[in-house]
């Protein structure tokens, strides 16, 4: 690989650099508890396997208002790994991880870094911080899945990816896709015309009318979805909508059995995701600083990342192993005015079903990608489309059902934290891994001074569902 190599970034990646604010950096944080992981093992793992992705040699560089990927000519892996020998207790560890979240990444090097605390109580801690422009959460999840096999004796079989310019191919494919979307699926209609002509059952006029109807329906649906997205009511002013201080605190819960959530979902005829999101809604409710009367009229949304890879046309889908950002956002209304746990749960179910077939994730992906290609004075109005429609970000990261091993060492826990764009100061992460679930919270000090209490409220709501599920199973 030539260190002189440089190429333009795709809009969906550079958007995270364009939307960044000093008090709210766009970084993803991954934490793992790993049995027996040592510094020599980790260094060798990073050298052989992690660096097989050429993008990690690159840093984002802005030239003439355009972002490029540029290889670091003096790259050295030692700049991207710190080993900390402190014997962290659980409380000390949470404070230490919070401090790392507030520590800026070095701008003149590739924007990612690992920390290893091999002597922490309860097992070694591996921490990774990476700027969102490198990859989204699902890309990172796929990367770790390929590098962390289900056996300590198994080596990663397929891993790594070259860093190649994709902007030209991506732009041509995006234009063709948009043309088809606006014009309607003519190829399908043409094939129907051939079949009808052969059968002699459909007149030319009927075929033309069908084509016109489909085109109109596609166009009207697109206009309706965009209008509905832009016209979505802004969140009610609350204690979660404050100017950010730029100081974050993070916390995470103990692992809970996934079967516990599954039994609640089965007893209430909802999905596990509905149960998790309603737990978050209950914890948010008590932190809005609103009276009961104000809660009745309150509007509150959670921004929920949604993978759109399978919704993209084939020519826009990334190759296996490639890093990048391929997710949109849905804004799920949270029923903070709900008077009971079950009411909140069933209203969450209704909202998630309504949004399941929505084009909202694709629209949000397109709007976010546009942030890097429009002039800076016009960028804030586009960004506000996102910032003012949600008071929290809720990410649900589906890990593997079986335990995985990194450098031959068992991963006991996984935790992901994603950034909260703009003026959003609260992020909730829900991680499923190896038959267990964990809640994680990261919050700006201005909107949430004690994330521990927030986690306790999430778990208290779950207890209410568990009581109902137990009652149902005993009937």
C-alpha positions as CSV (number, residue, x, y, z in Angstrom):
1,X,0.0,0.0,0.0
2,X,1.4,3.4,-1.0
3,X,1.3,5.9,1.9
4,X,0.8,8.7,-0.7
5,X,-2.5,7.2,-1.6
6,X,-5.5,9.6,-1.1
7,X,-9.1,9.6,-2.3
8,X,-12.4,11.3,-1.7
9,X,-14.6,10.0,1.1
10,X,-18.2,8.9,0.4
11,X,-20.8,11.3,1.6
12,X,-22.3,8.9,4.1
13,X,-18.9,8.7,5.8
14,X,-17.8,12.3,5.7
15,X,-21.2,13.4,7.0
16,X,-20.1,12.4,10.5
17,X,-17.1,14.9,10.2
18,X,-19.4,17.6,8.8
19,X,-21.9,17.3,11.6
20,X,-19.4,17.1,14.5
21,X,-19.4,19.7,17.2
22,X,-16.6,20.3,19.8
23,X,-18.9,19.4,22.7
24,X,-20.3,16.3,21.0
25,X,-17.7,14.3,19.1
26,X,-19.0,11.6,16.6
27,X,-17.2,8.6,18.0
28,X,-18.2,5.0,18.6
29,X,-17.0,3.3,21.8
30,X,-16.7,-0.5,22.2
31,X,-15.9,-2.1,25.5
32,X,-15.2,-5.8,26.1
33,X,-14.5,-7.8,29.2
34,X,-12.0,-10.5,28.2
35,X,-10.7,-13.3,30.3
36,X,-6.9,-13.4,30.4
37,X,-6.1,-11.0,27.6
38,X,-2.5,-9.7,27.8
39,X,-0.7,-6.8,26.1
40,X,1.5,-9.1,23.9
41,X,-1.5,-11.2,22.8
42,X,-3.4,-8.0,21.9
43,X,-0.5,-6.4,20.0
44,X,0.0,-9.4,17.9
45,X,-3.7,-9.6,17.2
46,X,-3.9,-6.0,16.1
47,X,-0.8,-6.3,13.9
48,X,-1.9,-9.4,12.1
49,X,-5.7,-9.2,12.0
50,X,-6.9,-5.7,12.8
51,X,-4.5,-4.0,10.4
52,X,-5.7,-6.2,7.6
53,X,-8.3,-3.5,7.0
54,X,-6.4,-0.9,5.1
55,X,-8.8,1.9,6.1
56,X,-7.2,1.8,9.6
57,X,-4.0,3.2,8.1
58,X,-5.9,6.2,6.8
59,X,-6.9,9.5,8.4
60,X,-9.6,12.0,7.3
61,X,-8.1,15.1,5.8
62,X,-10.1,18.2,4.7
63,X,-8.8,19.9,1.5
64,X,-10.7,22.7,-0.2
65,X,-13.9,22.0,1.8
66,X,-13.8,18.3,0.7
67,X,-12.9,15.4,2.9
68,X,-10.4,12.8,1.7
69,X,-9.0,9.6,3.0
70,X,-5.2,10.0,3.2
71,X,-2.7,7.3,4.3
72,X,-0.7,8.2,7.4
73,X,2.9,8.3,6.2
74,X,4.4,7.7,9.7
75,X,1.8,5.2,11.0
76,X,2.9,3.2,14.0
77,X,0.6,0.8,15.9
78,X,2.1,1.9,19.2
79,X,0.3,5.2,18.9
80,X,-3.0,3.4,18.9
81,X,-2.7,1.2,22.0
82,X,-2.3,2.2,25.6
83,X,-1.9,-0.4,28.4
84,X,-3.1,0.6,31.8
85,X,-2.0,-1.5,34.8
86,X,-4.4,-0.1,37.4
87,X,-6.5,-2.6,39.4
88,X,-9.9,-0.9,38.6
89,X,-12.8,-1.8,40.8
90,X,-16.2,-1.7,39.1
91,X,-16.9,2.0,40.1
92,X,-13.4,3.0,39.2
93,X,-13.7,1.3,35.9
94,X,-16.8,3.2,35.0
95,X,-15.2,6.5,35.9
96,X,-12.1,5.6,33.9
97,X,-14.2,4.6,30.8
98,X,-16.1,7.9,31.1
99,X,-12.8,9.8,31.1
100,X,-11.7,8.1,27.9
101,X,-15.0,9.1,26.2
102,X,-14.1,12.7,27.0
103,X,-10.5,12.4,25.8
104,X,-10.1,13.7,22.2
105,X,-8.6,11.5,19.6
106,X,-5.3,12.7,18.0
107,X,-6.4,14.6,14.8
108,X,-3.1,14.1,12.9
109,X,-3.3,10.3,13.1
110,X,-6.0,7.8,12.1
111,X,-9.0,8.4,14.4
112,X,-9.1,5.2,16.4
113,X,-7.4,3.9,19.5
114,X,-7.4,0.9,21.9
115,X,-6.9,0.8,25.6
116,X,-6.2,-2.4,27.6
117,X,-6.6,-2.7,31.3
118,X,-5.5,-6.3,32.0
119,X,-5.6,-6.2,35.8
120,X,-9.1,-4.8,36.3
121,X,-11.3,-6.6,38.8
122,X,-13.5,-9.2,37.1
123,X,-11.2,-9.6,34.0
124,X,-9.3,-7.6,31.5
125,X,-11.0,-4.7,29.9
126,X,-10.5,-3.9,26.2
127,X,-11.7,-0.4,25.1
128,X,-11.9,0.9,21.6
129,X,-12.8,4.5,20.5
130,X,-13.3,5.2,16.7
131,X,-14.6,8.1,14.8
132,X,-18.0,7.3,13.1
133,X,-16.6,8.2,9.7
134,X,-14.7,4.9,9.6
135,X,-17.7,2.6,10.2
136,X,-21.1,2.3,11.7
137,X,-21.9,0.0,14.5
138,X,-23.0,-2.9,12.3
139,X,-19.8,-2.7,10.2
140,X,-17.8,-2.9,13.5
141,X,-20.0,-5.8,14.7
142,X,-19.3,-7.7,11.5
143,X,-15.6,-6.9,11.8
144,X,-15.4,-8.3,15.3
145,X,-17.6,-11.3,14.4
146,X,-15.1,-12.2,11.6
147,X,-12.0,-11.7,13.9
148,X,-13.5,-13.4,17.0
149,X,-14.2,-17.1,16.3
150,X,-16.5,-19.3,18.5
151,X,-13.5,-21.4,19.6
152,X,-10.2,-20.5,21.3
153,X,-8.4,-22.9,19.0
154,X,-9.9,-21.4,15.8
155,X,-8.1,-18.7,13.9
156,X,-10.1,-16.0,11.9
157,X,-10.7,-17.5,8.4
158,X,-11.8,-14.5,6.3
159,X,-10.8,-11.0,7.3
160,X,-9.6,-7.7,6.0
161,X,-10.5,-5.4,3.1
162,X,-8.5,-3.1,0.8
163,X,-9.2,0.6,0.9
164,X,-10.3,1.5,-2.6
165,X,-11.9,4.7,-4.1
166,X,-15.7,4.1,-4.2
167,X,-17.1,7.5,-4.6
168,X,-17.5,7.4,-8.4
169,X,-19.2,4.0,-8.6
170,X,-21.3,5.0,-5.6
171,X,-22.5,8.3,-7.1
172,X,-23.4,6.6,-10.5
173,X,-25.3,3.9,-8.7
174,X,-27.1,6.3,-6.4
175,X,-28.2,8.4,-9.4
176,X,-29.5,5.4,-11.3
177,X,-31.4,4.2,-8.2
178,X,-33.0,7.6,-7.6
179,X,-34.0,7.8,-11.3
180,X,-35.7,4.4,-11.0
181,X,-37.4,5.4,-7.7
182,X,-38.9,8.6,-9.2
183,X,-39.8,7.0,-12.6
184,X,-41.3,3.8,-11.2
185,X,-40.2,0.2,-11.8
186,X,-40.5,0.2,-15.6
187,X,-38.6,-3.0,-16.0
188,X,-41.2,-4.9,-14.1
189,X,-44.0,-3.3,-16.2
190,X,-42.2,-4.1,-19.4
191,X,-41.9,-7.7,-18.6
192,X,-45.6,-7.8,-17.8
193,X,-46.3,-6.2,-21.2
194,X,-44.4,-8.9,-22.9
195,X,-46.3,-11.6,-21.1
196,X,-49.6,-9.9,-21.8
197,X,-48.9,-9.4,-25.4
198,X,-48.1,-13.1,-25.8
199,X,-51.3,-14.1,-24.1
200,X,-53.4,-11.5,-26.0
201,X,-55.3,-10.6,-22.8
202,X,-54.2,-7.0,-22.1
203,X,-54.6,-4.1,-24.4
204,X,-51.9,-1.5,-25.0
205,X,-54.0,1.1,-23.4
206,X,-54.4,-0.9,-20.2
207,X,-50.7,-1.5,-20.0
208,X,-50.0,2.2,-20.4
209,X,-52.6,3.0,-17.7
210,X,-50.9,0.5,-15.4
211,X,-47.5,2.0,-16.0
212,X,-48.9,5.5,-15.3
213,X,-50.6,4.4,-12.1
214,X,-47.4,2.7,-10.7
215,X,-45.3,5.7,-11.5
216,X,-47.8,8.0,-9.8
217,X,-48.0,5.7,-6.8
218,X,-44.2,5.6,-6.4
219,X,-43.9,9.4,-6.8
220,X,-46.7,10.1,-4.4
221,X,-45.4,7.7,-1.8
222,X,-41.9,9.3,-2.0
223,X,-43.4,12.8,-1.6
224,X,-45.7,11.7,1.2
225,X,-42.8,10.0,3.1
226,X,-40.5,13.0,2.7
227,X,-43.3,15.4,3.8
228,X,-44.2,13.3,6.8
229,X,-40.5,13.0,7.8
230,X,-39.9,16.8,7.6
231,X,-43.3,17.6,9.2
232,X,-42.8,15.3,12.2
233,X,-43.4,17.4,15.4
234,X,-40.4,18.6,17.3
235,X,-39.8,17.3,20.8
236,X,-41.4,19.2,23.7
237,X,-38.8,21.3,25.6
238,X,-37.7,19.4,28.7
239,X,-34.8,18.8,31.0
240,X,-33.3,16.6,28.3
241,X,-33.1,19.5,25.8
242,X,-30.4,21.6,27.3
243,X,-27.2,23.2,26.0
244,X,-24.5,20.5,26.3
245,X,-21.4,20.9,28.5
246,X,-19.2,18.5,26.6
247,X,-18.6,16.3,29.6
248,X,-20.0,12.8,29.4
249,X,-20.6,10.0,31.9
250,X,-21.2,6.4,30.9
251,X,-22.6,3.4,32.9
252,X,-23.6,-0.1,32.1
253,X,-25.7,-2.8,33.8
254,X,-24.9,-6.3,34.8
255,X,-25.8,-8.9,32.2
256,X,-29.3,-10.2,32.2
257,X,-30.6,-13.5,30.7
258,X,-32.0,-13.0,27.2
259,X,-34.6,-15.6,28.1
260,X,-36.0,-13.2,30.7
261,X,-36.9,-10.7,28.0
262,X,-38.1,-13.5,25.6
263,X,-40.6,-14.7,28.2
264,X,-41.9,-11.2,28.7
265,X,-42.3,-10.7,25.0
266,X,-44.1,-14.0,24.6
267,X,-46.5,-13.3,27.4
268,X,-47.4,-9.8,26.1
269,X,-47.4,-10.8,22.4
270,X,-44.8,-8.2,21.5
271,X,-41.1,-8.4,20.3
272,X,-38.1,-8.3,22.6
273,X,-37.2,-4.9,21.0
274,X,-40.6,-3.5,22.1
275,X,-39.8,-4.6,25.7
276,X,-36.4,-3.0,25.6
277,X,-37.6,0.3,24.1
278,X,-40.5,0.6,26.6
279,X,-38.0,0.2,29.5
280,X,-36.2,3.2,28.1
281,X,-39.4,5.2,27.7
282,X,-40.2,4.6,31.4
283,X,-36.8,5.8,32.5
284,X,-37.0,8.9,30.2
285,X,-40.4,9.8,31.6
286,X,-39.2,10.7,35.1
287,X,-36.3,12.9,33.7
288,X,-38.2,15.3,31.6
289,X,-39.0,17.7,34.4
290,X,-42.7,17.9,33.3
291,X,-45.9,17.9,35.3
292,X,-48.6,15.3,34.8
293,X,-50.6,17.8,32.8
294,X,-47.6,18.7,30.6
295,X,-46.9,15.0,30.1
296,X,-50.3,14.5,28.6
297,X,-49.4,16.9,25.7
298,X,-45.7,16.1,25.5
299,X,-44.0,14.9,22.3
300,X,-40.9,12.9,22.7
301,X,-38.9,10.7,20.2
302,X,-36.1,8.3,20.3
303,X,-33.7,8.3,17.3
304,X,-33.2,4.6,16.5
305,X,-30.5,3.6,14.0
306,X,-31.8,1.1,11.4
307,X,-29.6,-0.9,9.0
308,X,-30.5,-0.2,5.4
309,X,-28.1,-2.5,3.6
310,X,-30.8,-4.9,2.5
311,X,-33.0,-2.0,1.3
312,X,-30.4,-0.7,-1.1
313,X,-30.2,-1.8,-4.7
314,X,-27.5,-4.4,-5.4
315,X,-25.1,-1.9,-7.0
316,X,-25.1,0.2,-3.8
317,X,-24.7,-2.5,-1.3
318,X,-21.2,-2.8,0.2
319,X,-18.9,-5.7,-0.4
320,X,-18.5,-8.2,2.4
321,X,-16.0,-7.0,5.0
322,X,-16.1,-3.4,3.8
323,X,-16.3,-0.7,6.4
324,X,-18.6,2.3,6.0
325,X,-21.9,3.9,7.1
326,X,-25.1,2.2,5.8
327,X,-27.8,3.0,8.3
328,X,-30.7,5.4,8.5
329,X,-32.7,6.6,11.4
330,X,-36.3,6.2,12.5
331,X,-37.8,8.6,15.1
332,X,-39.9,6.4,17.4
333,X,-42.5,8.3,19.5
334,X,-42.1,7.4,23.2
335,X,-45.4,7.2,25.1
336,X,-44.1,9.2,28.1
337,X,-47.7,10.1,29.0
338,X,-48.6,6.4,29.5
339,X,-49.9,5.7,33.0
340,X,-48.9,2.0,33.2
341,X,-46.1,-0.2,32.0
342,X,-48.4,-2.3,29.8
343,X,-49.9,0.8,28.1
344,X,-46.5,2.1,27.3
345,X,-45.5,-1.4,26.0
346,X,-48.5,-1.7,23.6
347,X,-48.1,1.8,22.3
348,X,-44.5,1.2,21.6
349,X,-45.6,-2.0,19.7
350,X,-48.0,0.1,17.6
351,X,-45.3,2.7,16.7
352,X,-42.6,0.2,15.7
353,X,-45.1,-1.7,13.5
354,X,-46.1,1.6,11.8
355,X,-42.5,2.5,11.0
356,X,-41.4,-1.0,9.9
357,X,-42.4,-0.4,6.3
358,X,-41.5,3.3,6.3
359,X,-39.0,4.8,3.9
360,X,-37.8,7.0,6.8
361,X,-34.5,5.3,7.3
362,X,-33.5,5.8,3.7
363,X,-34.6,9.4,3.7
364,X,-32.6,10.0,6.9
365,X,-29.6,8.4,5.4
366,X,-29.8,10.6,2.3
367,X,-30.3,13.7,4.3
368,X,-27.3,12.9,6.6
369,X,-25.1,12.2,3.6
370,X,-26.0,15.5,2.1
371,X,-24.5,17.4,5.1
372,X,-20.9,16.9,3.7
373,X,-21.7,18.2,0.2
374,X,-23.6,21.4,1.0
375,X,-22.1,24.8,2.0
376,X,-21.5,25.2,5.7
377,X,-23.9,28.1,6.1
378,X,-26.8,25.9,4.9
379,X,-25.6,22.8,6.9
380,X,-27.3,23.7,10.2
381,X,-30.8,23.7,8.9
382,X,-30.3,20.2,7.5
383,X,-28.7,19.1,10.8
384,X,-31.6,20.5,12.8
385,X,-34.0,18.1,10.9
386,X,-32.3,15.4,13.1
387,X,-31.4,17.3,16.3
388,X,-34.9,18.8,17.0
389,X,-36.8,15.6,16.4
390,X,-35.3,13.5,19.2
391,X,-34.2,13.8,22.8
392,X,-32.3,10.5,23.0
393,X,-30.6,8.0,20.8
394,X,-31.4,4.3,21.4
395,X,-29.3,1.7,19.7
396,X,-29.9,-2.0,19.7
397,X,-26.8,-4.0,18.9
398,X,-27.4,-7.7,18.1
399,X,-24.4,-9.8,19.0
400,X,-23.7,-13.4,18.4
401,X,-25.8,-16.0,20.4
402,X,-22.6,-17.9,21.3
403,X,-19.5,-16.7,23.2
404,X,-16.6,-15.5,21.0
405,X,-12.8,-15.4,21.5
406,X,-10.4,-12.6,20.7
407,X,-6.7,-13.6,20.5
408,X,-7.7,-17.0,22.0
409,X,-9.3,-15.3,25.1
410,X,-13.1,-15.6,25.9
411,X,-15.2,-12.4,25.6
412,X,-17.5,-12.4,28.6
413,X,-19.3,-9.0,27.9
414,X,-19.7,-6.6,25.1
415,X,-20.8,-3.0,25.2
416,X,-21.3,-0.4,22.4
417,X,-22.0,3.3,22.8
418,X,-22.9,5.4,19.7
419,X,-22.6,9.2,19.4
420,X,-25.6,11.6,19.9
421,X,-25.5,14.1,17.1
422,X,-25.9,17.8,17.6
423,X,-27.8,18.9,20.7
424,X,-28.9,15.3,21.8
425,X,-27.2,14.6,25.1
426,X,-28.6,11.1,26.0
427,X,-27.7,7.8,24.4
428,X,-29.0,4.4,25.5
429,X,-27.3,1.2,24.1
430,X,-28.9,-2.3,24.4
431,X,-26.5,-5.1,23.7
432,X,-27.4,-8.8,23.3
433,X,-24.5,-11.2,23.3
434,X,-24.1,-14.9,24.2
435,X,-27.6,-15.3,25.6
436,X,-27.5,-12.2,27.8
437,X,-28.6,-8.5,27.5
438,X,-27.0,-5.4,28.9
439,X,-28.1,-1.8,29.1
440,X,-25.6,1.0,28.7
441,X,-26.0,4.8,29.1
442,X,-23.9,7.7,28.0
443,X,-25.1,11.2,28.8
444,X,-23.9,14.7,28.8
445,X,-23.6,16.1,32.3
446,X,-26.1,18.9,31.5
447,X,-28.9,16.5,30.8
448,X,-28.2,13.6,33.1
449,X,-26.0,13.8,36.1
450,X,-26.4,10.3,37.4
451,X,-26.8,7.6,34.7
452,X,-26.9,4.9,37.4
453,X,-30.4,6.0,38.4
454,X,-31.5,5.9,34.8
455,X,-30.3,2.3,34.5
456,X,-32.2,1.4,37.7
457,X,-35.4,2.8,36.2
458,X,-35.0,0.7,33.1
459,X,-34.6,-2.4,35.1
460,X,-37.5,-1.5,37.4
461,X,-39.8,-1.3,34.4
462,X,-38.6,-4.7,33.3
463,X,-39.6,-6.1,36.7
464,X,-43.1,-4.9,36.2
465,X,-43.3,-6.7,32.9
466,X,-41.8,-9.8,34.6
467,X,-44.5,-9.8,37.3
468,X,-47.2,-9.7,34.6
469,X,-45.4,-12.5,32.6
470,X,-45.2,-14.6,35.7
471,X,-48.9,-14.1,36.4
472,X,-49.8,-15.0,32.9
473,X,-47.7,-18.2,33.0
474,X,-49.3,-19.3,36.2
475,X,-52.9,-18.9,35.0
